Amino acid sequence: MAEMDIAGYIDALQQALIAKKDWLERVEMGNLKENLRTYQSSFSSLYNIYLKKKLIDEDPYKHESKISELEVPDSGLYQETKGIEQLSIRLSNYDNQLDFLVNFYQLGIDFLNLDRIKRIVGLVRYVDWVNFTPDSQSLMTKAVAEMTNQSKAGVDPLTLSIIGEGLTRLSRMTTAVMGTLKNLNTYYKEYYKLTVRQSVTQSMSANEATLENIRKKMSSAMPGSHFFKELIEEIIKEDYTSSGADLRETILNSLKVVEEKPKAAKAVVDYKNILLDGIQVIGGASTSLIEIGAKLDENQAVMESNKKGFLSFLRELIRQITHAEPEEVIYNVEYFDTAKDVTVREKVRFYKFRDELAKKARILSSFVRGPAYNKLTAMAEDQIVNYLERNIRDVQALHKTLNALDDFFKANVPANDRAKIKGIKPELSALKNTFVKANNRRYEYSAQKEEAEQMKRLGIEPV
């Protein structure tokens, strides 16, 4: 190829890289920082759950480690007998490396290079969150996936939603971060090749442009520079072969910046509205509780009809005449508490429980269309959070007891009256969906609030 053609390409490449660098600084670096921050916080949430469930051990030296440069933790084989110990050390190191990357690393165009991009890629791909399965060929992905499945056993719905949301975010952020790193990698590769051309190969003929000659000349013209064999081979192909013109055109096209249309300004997140939405969602549980209460009354009537003799009839008649409270009925029920992994036995004072059920239904109903909701709107966020959490716990507790009562009625009514017992499984399923959705609103509030607070601490204004 003629010398002017090479010089023209070098000039075009230089201009393309200037435009690419400007775009990367204006757009991609901000995206990279934000996505890595979300990635790190999502992993940190999972890491804390692993520790809480004692699936890994706390690293006593975690906060003493000093990091000066990113290093991808060991991902090689380890003895099965040392599995927990090795996973504990590796994930502690991984958590530290991510913290260093997000909070201390210089994520800037002039600081990063091909080697540092490779280190960041190694961290982001250390666990394959996109193809996250115990069948993975990646040892670390397989081990963490198995541990994550174990962490889901016997946990409350809120923790389950945190795990699910964390995995979703990690997968999404992996894809987003890798897209940005690919753009950066392209820039640094072509910038490296431009520098080699300007300093070494521009004055070389086709016969002179060999790997060995370029290596020798680079040692004096570019002291301290790394010799990337594969990139030098690309220069030779692009500048000294018959297919070079097409290759150069492809590179220039890959560096073109396609400016996206300005996005509409992101609406300011109203955190209180997320909580109030959760309040209205849990308020919807009132419908299920009312329907369940009606069926419980019918089931209780069936149970009572089987033990009524003359004396029972006489006592009931006197109670009605004197308007006395019904004689308390106590049922001994039991259920398996998955959160505590134990069987719980409970004495249910039926009429007292029934009154509490009706009272809770009235309170929850007022969240949807009553004065209680209006009072909550005037409260501070932390007060609403506590109110929402308390009512979610109350509904969860009722759900456990109601499940046990349903099983009790079905198991203890005489066979000839079994068909009269009204099952409440559909209503219980609806009740569970309600408190799970309310929990999701609670988690959404916490996650967005935490992300905003972290950005504020770092001096980054939301856009």
Steps between C-alpha positions, in 0.01 A plus 500: 500500500624853417649711779233772463229239550656392830540861609139575404377203702709602802346847486145361464563252783631775727191716440269201555672418830470861620125491435471155657687611813274804538189281474639242743574771757163673458277194487656162561718572804200629695302191402791277597533654846127479569467142374806381695358663813173311455694180429707539818205581726300206358784257566554647847134426585542136396835473679340615827223242460761225448669612823172523691401150391851380602563356155841672511709624791582859591853589391680634812755681280247647256537860617877481537578424135667779303427522127718705266388347168208284391565127519253231398467248788610141453243292310690172474420160646513445874475197727140404573578484873606865488200617296344736755840638603604571140163647401504722810846636415427545130164673541636725774783601266251543215280727713808708592614525138155619387494758780845624393391513134185702572619731776874551444600406145562775244239422239623751242609474136853622568552258791352182354681292240480154344645329807265674744198434279599132503506506882153658518365243252648225719317633806166546323521150350642334814152357555286456188179667621349491149520118483469441873447129557643217714575322169743773390845399375641793700604373845416825679165538321407143588602542866323835549186378318480196729551721805232743380249216468584396858453858620138497377401214732285602795517876448224759517347643180688829541840324497389292201409816312839655590679194361289498184541872440875477569548223243293690243703817548832316487403338171377830355801696622741237364356547153504879528854521641639256243350713222682808630825308554480372142481861376792598723702199389449595133615855574815391688593240235477750218673770706786258568524413131492870406789570740703211354436628148599856585813396691616190313333359188405811299851520355533123440466328166302178460819293515615674819169470683553168678421411859867481594596832337204679657583354843861622475403848388228530768751436777680824410215708352241402766696403815287330765215422259355150499544298181154361409586244234141460372457877458830536317385224265183699437707806404697293250181361343327838489791697358695253284261242349253502213204479744627799698269761346188306601638437849577870551155601384345253743703649786400858419137393483531326839624824655218716369294661774126480456356759734174392657210738515489678835291307746222669682604622842473222753214562736602557860424186701231556760610254767199565721267402215676162471427440869142625473449267206621217726252613766213482250619159378502350851167672557360278226547202735180609675288340226663160547474523881127582482436204268707271722317621811161411351618148417652455846163587657332231290768245588472584870124450481556154350744414781255623766206309355682174558540546875164653593293303749215618725736677743685671216168606352390637840827694550470650153140601562593673830791677328270636230242617756761675716703627200811346655823444311526153340688240699862502389605216271869407487653311209851355517650546155848469357694613194854482368686831523732501196689808624595329828498145358287371790146377562299756699209398723245769578187525715238693303221653708255495213261784588780729616695418183189562292458846657865582430456385139200727452680793664805456276275482193338833599839665557637376167185607319551856624840507324325475165200723534491636855638778719804296609656542156460878517676505839786288363562742214590766758749276681878495452648224283654310792162491677331365186774238460445376856123498452530306174743246645283446809188431295685270262623299801147492645354365176781244469430379855126476429575307182691233699227462762222494240680229305521295818131557582401392149691173544357456852136533393546256212675245721271515807146523363309167487518330160127548434537879540826541310325624187352786706844644585589798285861491384689831497805412287406736211457791741827411676678501164360846423602617848858381443519674163392820672770507768766389248408794274503737796844365596619568145395865536689514829811356337467732200493796739806376691702423185432834331553693822830322566620565144411871525674533837813332370511734199455795734792384716715480189398851399313382188178681423216287357416566134 
